[in-house]
């Protein structure tokens, strides 16, 4: 491991910030491994994605499982996207509105006037409960609590995560009891409700050979990916609204002018713009996964030999001053009434690895924020704690960032 790789691993965000003003758009970490944020190269990589390999994360494979859909290739990967993609986009998303609303209302009920809470922990608990219900239909604390504890043990401390990765051979596995419980709940869900994600997996002819080990890897991947990034985005959205009073007042006025619960993006364009800017400035993951070239290719005017590992950097692309003037400033107006090209803005990755749950996640964030702003008035008690903290490959607010429920001004 050379100096650049060491800094990227152990001082990730300061290292990236140190290169945010580099107009080159490429950074060679070592021979054969390149960080990329040049827009032409990003566009080319995503267009060529079908021909590239996606080795996944060496540190995350022990956590999510070696057969996770996140690192499957070829027809198996395509099958997972076909089976799971339908219910996570388009009109079928409306079927989750009541579920999200009920879970959100229950979580808000537990926040009385005067309550002070970690916003990241609160959104993480809520998002995990929502995703568990989408996967299993019904999911009690016997699944949610041990799963959350396992994730906290692996990712709750950056130092501990790095120690697992470099000194202990990988992030910790769930215990045997949780593994068995996840598989059991999936098979029960499949019998009772074929519309759950577990039910769709087990009912599909494409996965007639799905054994318990591979099923377990998909369940863990869906639960983790389906709640961690959503929770981070919701927490950051609440933080930025607290920091920008004019925007917060505008969102409150927008919500007062409609009875929509946040699910219809056309009814809450300012709220969606706030979510979009949140995803730009504080993306839930700083990189869009590794790509390995199967043959020599040219991207962004540069030639790369076969075997080169290219990593699209979401964090650095979102800080380019060309498409985003004064890029370190929060400005929701960047996304009002205009579309930003996908090679400049890709918080959910791109190509054939574009996040399946991107629309569900944004729907959930809008509904959570809308309900919370209508029912509670929050104030951040320690805004200096609003600094990013890496949780594995995800980027969330520090758990120390606190908000307090204050009396409404009337």
C-alpha positions as CSV (number, residue, x, y, z in Angstrom):
1,X,0.0,0.0,0.0
2,X,1.6,3.3,-1.1
3,X,1.0,6.7,0.4
4,X,-2.0,7.6,-1.7
5,X,-3.8,4.3,-1.0
6,X,-3.0,4.7,2.7
7,X,-4.5,8.2,2.8
8,X,-7.6,7.1,0.8
9,X,-8.1,4.2,3.3
10,X,-7.4,5.9,6.6
11,X,-8.0,9.7,5.9
12,X,-10.6,9.2,3.1
13,X,-12.5,12.5,3.2
14,X,-9.5,14.9,3.9
15,X,-7.6,13.1,1.1
16,X,-10.5,13.6,-1.3
17,X,-11.0,17.2,-0.2
18,X,-7.3,17.8,-1.0
19,X,-8.0,16.8,-4.7
20,X,-11.4,18.5,-5.1
21,X,-9.9,21.5,-7.0
22,X,-7.8,19.3,-9.3
23,X,-9.2,19.9,-12.8
24,X,-7.6,16.7,-14.3
25,X,-10.4,14.5,-13.2
26,X,-8.1,11.5,-12.8
27,X,-5.8,10.4,-9.9
28,X,-3.6,7.4,-10.2
29,X,-3.5,5.8,-6.8
30,X,-0.9,3.3,-8.0
31,X,-0.1,1.7,-11.3
32,X,-3.3,0.1,-12.5
33,X,-5.7,1.8,-10.1
34,X,-7.2,5.1,-10.9
35,X,-9.8,7.4,-9.2
36,X,-12.0,9.1,-11.9
37,X,-14.2,12.1,-11.9
38,X,-13.7,13.5,-15.4
39,X,-17.2,13.8,-16.9
40,X,-16.3,12.4,-20.3
41,X,-14.6,9.4,-18.6
42,X,-17.5,8.9,-16.2
43,X,-20.0,8.9,-19.2
44,X,-17.8,6.4,-21.1
45,X,-17.4,4.1,-18.1
46,X,-21.1,3.9,-17.5
47,X,-21.9,3.4,-21.2
48,X,-19.3,0.5,-21.4
49,X,-20.4,-1.0,-18.1
50,X,-21.7,-4.2,-19.7
51,X,-18.2,-5.0,-20.9
52,X,-16.5,-4.3,-17.6
53,X,-16.0,-6.5,-14.5
54,X,-17.3,-5.4,-11.1
55,X,-15.2,-7.1,-8.4
56,X,-16.9,-5.4,-5.5
57,X,-15.4,-4.6,-2.2
58,X,-12.9,-6.9,-0.5
59,X,-13.8,-5.6,2.9
60,X,-17.6,-5.7,2.4
61,X,-17.8,-9.2,0.9
62,X,-17.5,-10.9,4.3
63,X,-20.2,-8.5,5.7
64,X,-22.8,-8.8,2.9
65,X,-21.7,-12.2,1.6
66,X,-19.7,-13.4,-1.4
67,X,-22.9,-14.1,-3.5
68,X,-24.5,-10.7,-2.9
69,X,-26.3,-9.2,-5.9
70,X,-24.0,-6.2,-5.5
71,X,-21.1,-8.2,-7.0
72,X,-22.8,-10.7,-9.1
73,X,-21.9,-10.6,-12.8
74,X,-23.6,-11.5,-16.2
75,X,-27.0,-13.1,-16.4
76,X,-27.2,-13.8,-12.6
77,X,-26.8,-10.1,-11.9
78,X,-29.3,-9.2,-14.6
79,X,-31.9,-11.7,-13.2
80,X,-31.6,-10.1,-9.8
81,X,-32.2,-6.6,-11.2
82,X,-35.2,-7.9,-13.3
83,X,-36.9,-9.6,-10.3
84,X,-36.2,-6.9,-7.7
85,X,-36.2,-3.8,-9.9
86,X,-39.9,-3.7,-10.8
87,X,-41.4,-3.2,-7.3
88,X,-38.7,-0.5,-6.5
89,X,-39.6,1.9,-9.2
90,X,-42.5,3.5,-11.1
91,X,-46.2,3.1,-10.1
92,X,-45.5,0.1,-7.8
93,X,-43.7,2.5,-5.4
94,X,-47.1,3.9,-4.4
95,X,-47.7,0.5,-2.7
96,X,-45.2,1.5,0.0
97,X,-46.7,4.8,1.0
98,X,-48.8,3.5,3.8
99,X,-46.0,1.4,5.2
100,X,-43.6,4.4,5.2
101,X,-46.2,6.7,6.6
102,X,-47.1,4.3,9.5
103,X,-43.5,3.7,10.4
104,X,-42.7,7.4,10.3
105,X,-45.6,8.4,12.4
106,X,-44.7,5.9,15.0
107,X,-41.2,7.2,15.1
108,X,-42.3,10.8,15.4
109,X,-44.7,9.9,18.2
110,X,-41.7,8.8,20.2
111,X,-40.2,12.4,20.0
112,X,-42.0,14.5,22.6
113,X,-41.4,18.2,23.1
114,X,-37.9,18.6,24.7
115,X,-36.5,15.3,23.3
116,X,-32.9,15.5,22.2
117,X,-31.7,12.8,19.9
118,X,-29.0,11.7,17.5
119,X,-30.6,12.5,14.1
120,X,-28.5,9.8,12.3
121,X,-29.4,7.1,14.7
122,X,-33.1,8.1,14.5
123,X,-33.3,8.0,10.7
124,X,-31.2,4.8,10.6
125,X,-33.6,3.0,13.0
126,X,-36.7,4.2,11.0
127,X,-35.2,3.3,7.6
128,X,-34.2,-0.1,8.8
129,X,-37.7,-0.8,10.1
130,X,-39.2,0.3,6.8
131,X,-36.8,-1.8,4.7
132,X,-37.4,-4.9,6.9
133,X,-41.1,-4.6,6.2
134,X,-40.5,-4.2,2.5
135,X,-38.3,-7.3,2.5
136,X,-40.3,-9.5,4.8
137,X,-43.8,-8.0,5.1
138,X,-43.7,-8.3,8.9
139,X,-40.5,-7.9,10.8
140,X,-40.3,-7.5,14.6
141,X,-37.5,-6.5,16.9
142,X,-36.2,-10.0,17.0
143,X,-34.8,-9.4,13.4
144,X,-34.4,-5.6,13.4
145,X,-32.5,-5.3,16.7
146,X,-29.8,-7.9,16.2
147,X,-29.3,-6.8,12.6
148,X,-28.8,-3.2,13.7
149,X,-26.5,-4.3,16.4
150,X,-24.4,-6.3,14.0
151,X,-24.1,-3.3,11.6
152,X,-23.1,-1.0,14.5
153,X,-20.5,-3.5,15.6
154,X,-19.0,-3.6,12.1
155,X,-19.5,0.1,11.0
156,X,-20.3,2.2,14.0
157,X,-16.7,3.1,14.6
158,X,-14.4,4.0,11.8
159,X,-11.3,2.8,13.8
160,X,-13.0,-0.5,14.6
161,X,-14.0,-0.9,10.9
162,X,-10.4,-0.4,9.8
163,X,-9.2,-2.8,12.5
164,X,-11.5,-5.5,11.3
165,X,-10.5,-4.9,7.6
166,X,-6.7,-4.7,8.0
167,X,-6.0,-6.6,11.2
168,X,-8.7,-9.2,11.6
169,X,-9.3,-10.3,8.0
170,X,-12.6,-8.7,7.3
171,X,-15.7,-7.3,8.8
172,X,-17.6,-9.5,11.2
173,X,-20.2,-12.1,10.1
174,X,-23.6,-12.3,11.7
175,X,-24.0,-15.0,14.3
176,X,-25.6,-18.3,13.2
177,X,-28.9,-17.5,14.9
178,X,-29.4,-14.3,12.9
179,X,-28.4,-16.1,9.7
180,X,-31.0,-18.8,10.3
181,X,-33.7,-16.3,11.3
182,X,-33.3,-14.2,8.2
183,X,-33.7,-17.2,5.9
184,X,-36.6,-18.5,8.0
185,X,-38.4,-15.2,7.8
186,X,-37.9,-15.0,4.1
187,X,-39.5,-18.4,3.5
188,X,-42.4,-17.5,5.8
189,X,-42.8,-14.2,3.9
190,X,-42.8,-16.0,0.6
191,X,-45.7,-18.3,1.7
192,X,-47.8,-15.4,3.1
193,X,-47.1,-12.5,0.8
194,X,-45.5,-13.0,-2.6
195,X,-45.3,-9.2,-3.1
196,X,-42.5,-8.9,-0.5
197,X,-39.0,-8.8,-1.9
198,X,-38.3,-12.1,-0.2
199,X,-41.4,-13.5,-1.8
200,X,-40.4,-12.3,-5.3
201,X,-37.0,-13.9,-5.0
202,X,-38.3,-17.2,-3.8
203,X,-41.2,-17.3,-6.3
204,X,-39.1,-16.5,-9.4
205,X,-38.3,-19.3,-11.8
206,X,-35.0,-17.6,-12.4
207,X,-33.9,-18.6,-8.8
208,X,-35.2,-22.1,-8.6
209,X,-31.6,-23.0,-7.5
210,X,-31.4,-20.4,-4.8
211,X,-29.9,-22.1,-1.7
212,X,-30.0,-20.7,1.9
213,X,-26.5,-19.2,1.7
214,X,-27.2,-17.1,-1.4
215,X,-30.6,-16.2,-0.2
216,X,-29.0,-15.0,3.1
217,X,-26.6,-12.8,1.1
218,X,-29.4,-11.1,-0.8
219,X,-31.4,-10.5,2.3
220,X,-28.5,-8.9,4.1
221,X,-27.6,-6.8,1.0
222,X,-31.2,-5.6,0.6
223,X,-31.6,-4.7,4.3
224,X,-28.2,-2.9,4.4
225,X,-28.3,-1.1,1.1
226,X,-32.0,-0.3,1.5
227,X,-31.7,1.5,4.8
228,X,-28.1,2.9,5.3
229,X,-28.1,5.3,2.3
230,X,-31.7,6.4,2.9
231,X,-31.0,7.1,6.5
232,X,-27.9,9.1,5.8
233,X,-29.8,11.2,3.2
234,X,-32.7,11.9,5.5
235,X,-30.4,12.9,8.3
236,X,-28.3,15.2,6.1
237,X,-31.5,16.8,4.6
238,X,-32.8,17.6,8.1
239,X,-29.4,19.1,9.0
240,X,-29.2,21.3,5.9
241,X,-32.7,22.5,6.4
242,X,-31.8,23.5,9.9
243,X,-28.7,25.4,8.6
244,X,-30.6,27.3,5.9
245,X,-33.6,29.1,7.4
246,X,-34.8,30.6,4.2
247,X,-35.0,27.2,2.5
248,X,-36.6,25.7,5.6
249,X,-39.3,28.3,5.6
250,X,-39.8,27.8,1.8
251,X,-40.3,24.0,2.3
252,X,-42.7,24.6,5.2
253,X,-44.8,27.0,2.9
254,X,-44.7,24.4,0.2
255,X,-46.0,21.7,2.6
256,X,-48.7,24.0,3.9
257,X,-50.0,24.6,0.3
258,X,-50.6,20.9,-0.3
259,X,-52.0,17.8,1.5
260,X,-49.5,15.6,-0.3
261,X,-47.4,13.5,2.0
262,X,-44.3,14.1,0.0
263,X,-44.7,11.1,-2.3
264,X,-45.7,13.2,-5.3
265,X,-42.5,15.0,-6.4
266,X,-44.6,17.4,-8.6
267,X,-46.3,18.7,-5.4
268,X,-43.1,19.3,-3.5
269,X,-40.5,20.5,-6.0
270,X,-38.5,22.5,-3.5
271,X,-38.3,19.6,-1.0
272,X,-37.1,17.4,-3.8
273,X,-34.5,20.0,-4.8
274,X,-33.3,20.1,-1.2
275,X,-33.0,16.3,-1.3
276,X,-31.1,16.4,-4.6
277,X,-28.7,19.1,-3.3
278,X,-28.2,17.0,-0.2
279,X,-27.2,14.0,-2.4
280,X,-24.8,16.3,-4.2
281,X,-23.0,17.9,-1.3
282,X,-23.2,14.9,1.1
283,X,-23.7,11.8,-1.0
284,X,-24.5,8.7,0.9
285,X,-21.5,6.9,-0.7
286,X,-18.4,8.7,-2.0
287,X,-17.6,6.3,-4.8
288,X,-19.6,4.3,-7.4
289,X,-17.8,1.0,-7.1
290,X,-14.7,-0.4,-8.9
291,X,-14.7,-1.3,-12.6
292,X,-12.0,-3.6,-14.1
293,X,-11.2,-3.2,-17.8
294,X,-11.4,-6.5,-19.7
295,X,-9.5,-5.0,-22.6
296,X,-7.6,-1.8,-23.3
297,X,-10.0,1.2,-23.4
298,X,-9.9,5.0,-23.8
299,X,-12.0,7.1,-21.4
300,X,-11.9,10.9,-21.2
301,X,-9.1,11.1,-23.7
302,X,-6.8,8.7,-21.8
303,X,-5.7,5.2,-22.7
304,X,-5.9,2.5,-20.0
305,X,-4.6,-1.1,-20.4
306,X,-6.6,-4.2,-19.7
307,X,-6.8,-5.0,-16.0
308,X,-6.9,-1.3,-14.9
309,X,-9.2,-0.7,-11.9
310,X,-11.2,2.5,-12.4
311,X,-13.2,4.0,-9.5
312,X,-15.8,6.7,-10.3
313,X,-15.6,9.3,-7.5
314,X,-19.1,10.6,-6.7
315,X,-17.6,12.9,-4.0
316,X,-15.2,14.6,-6.3
317,X,-17.5,14.8,-9.4
318,X,-20.1,16.6,-7.2
319,X,-17.5,19.2,-6.2
320,X,-16.5,20.2,-9.7
321,X,-16.9,24.0,-10.0
322,X,-17.9,23.9,-13.7
323,X,-21.4,22.3,-13.3
324,X,-21.7,23.4,-9.6
325,X,-20.4,27.0,-9.1
326,X,-19.2,27.5,-5.5
327,X,-19.5,23.7,-5.0
328,X,-19.0,23.6,-1.3
329,X,-22.0,25.9,-0.7
330,X,-25.5,24.3,-0.2
331,X,-27.8,25.6,-2.9
332,X,-31.0,23.8,-3.6
333,X,-31.7,26.2,-6.5
334,X,-29.3,24.1,-8.6
335,X,-32.0,21.5,-9.0
336,X,-35.1,23.7,-9.4
337,X,-36.5,23.4,-12.9
338,X,-33.5,21.9,-14.4
339,X,-31.7,18.5,-14.9
340,X,-28.1,18.0,-14.3
341,X,-26.3,15.6,-16.7
342,X,-25.7,12.1,-15.2
343,X,-21.9,12.4,-15.9
344,X,-21.8,15.4,-13.5
345,X,-24.3,14.1,-10.9
346,X,-24.6,10.5,-10.0
347,X,-25.4,10.0,-6.3
348,X,-26.7,6.5,-7.0
349,X,-23.9,5.3,-9.3
350,X,-24.6,4.5,-13.0
351,X,-24.4,2.0,-15.8
352,X,-25.7,-1.5,-15.0
353,X,-24.9,-0.9,-11.3
354,X,-27.2,2.1,-10.9
355,X,-28.9,1.7,-7.4
356,X,-32.1,-0.3,-7.7
357,X,-33.7,1.5,-4.8
358,X,-32.8,5.1,-5.8
359,X,-36.5,6.1,-6.3
360,X,-37.7,4.3,-3.2
361,X,-35.0,6.0,-1.2
362,X,-35.9,9.5,-2.4
363,X,-39.6,8.8,-1.8
364,X,-38.9,7.7,1.7
365,X,-36.7,10.7,2.5
366,X,-39.3,13.2,1.2
367,X,-42.1,11.5,3.2
368,X,-40.0,11.3,6.4
369,X,-38.9,15.0,6.2
370,X,-42.4,16.2,5.2
371,X,-44.1,14.4,8.1
372,X,-41.4,15.5,10.6
373,X,-41.6,19.1,9.6
374,X,-45.4,19.1,9.8
375,X,-45.6,17.5,13.2
376,X,-42.5,18.7,15.0
377,X,-40.2,21.8,15.1
378,X,-36.5,20.8,15.3
379,X,-33.4,22.7,16.1
380,X,-29.8,21.4,15.9
381,X,-28.1,21.8,19.3
382,X,-24.5,21.2,18.1
383,X,-24.2,22.1,14.4
384,X,-20.4,21.8,14.6
385,X,-20.9,18.1,14.9
386,X,-22.4,18.1,11.4
387,X,-19.3,16.5,9.8
388,X,-19.3,13.4,7.6
389,X,-18.4,10.1,9.1
390,X,-17.7,7.0,7.1
391,X,-19.6,3.9,7.9
392,X,-17.8,1.4,5.7
393,X,-18.3,2.8,2.2
394,X,-21.3,4.9,3.3
395,X,-21.0,8.5,4.5
396,X,-23.4,9.6,7.2
397,X,-23.5,12.4,9.8
398,X,-21.7,11.8,13.0
399,X,-23.8,10.1,15.6
400,X,-22.9,13.0,17.9
401,X,-25.0,15.4,15.8
402,X,-28.1,16.1,17.9
403,X,-31.4,17.7,17.3
404,X,-34.0,18.8,19.8
405,X,-37.8,19.0,19.5
406,X,-38.8,22.5,20.5
407,X,-42.2,24.1,21.0
408,X,-43.8,25.3,17.8
409,X,-43.8,29.0,17.3
410,X,-47.4,29.0,16.4
